[in-house]
Amino acid sequence: MDFSSVISGRLANLRELAERIGQDPEWREHCLEILATYRRKLATVGVAALAALLAYHVVFGANGMIAYRQKRAEYRQLQVDIDRLQKENREIAERNKALQSDPEAIEREARDQLRYARPNDIVVVLPGKAPEAPAADASAQKR
């Protein structure tokens, strides 16, 4: 059986069907119901595919739920860092203020950094690692 004979047979079937549809109103209604059924099915499949694409975009898109969660976690981490840095900044500001006006804070810093002692203090040197003596021209460290 060749291809042209198959096509000729199909065309004959379509012509016969068209004649039946034109002559028989019941047959025509039946064909329209079948077409309407297929159209509804096609529309349902199309809407379902569109909904699936939309759902995929909502979850995995550039501004989807996954990206939103990542940005939210990054925001929380940045807030923690900001809080920590603000606390550290307040502590440094308080220490700076104390070093400018509080004689006890100034003395404590001089004893720690420059190893100063008062004339009546007793200095005990423990065996082990020798403390580093500051250079003769050393001054307090700037921070």
NORTAMO-V323797 format. One line per field, one symbol per residue. ss: DSSP state (2 for helix, 1 for strand, 0 for the rest). phi: phi as a letter, one per 40 degrees, with the letter a starting at -180 (. if undefined). psi: psi as a letter, one per 40 degrees, with the letter a starting at -180 (. if undefined). A space follows every 50 residues. Layout:
ss = ???
phi = ???
psi = ???
This chain:
ss = 00222222222222222222222022222222222222222222222222 22222222220000222222222222222222222222222222222222 2022222222222200000000000000000000000000000
phi = .ccccccccccccccccccccccbcccccccccccccccccccccccccc cccccccccbccbccccccccccccccccccccccccccccccccccccc bccccccccccccbfcaccccbbbbcchccccccccbcbcccb
psi = hidddddddddddddddddddddhdddddddddddddddddddddddddd dddddddddeidfadddddddddddddddddddddddddddddddddddd ehdddddddddddefiiideihhhhiiahhihhiideiiihi.
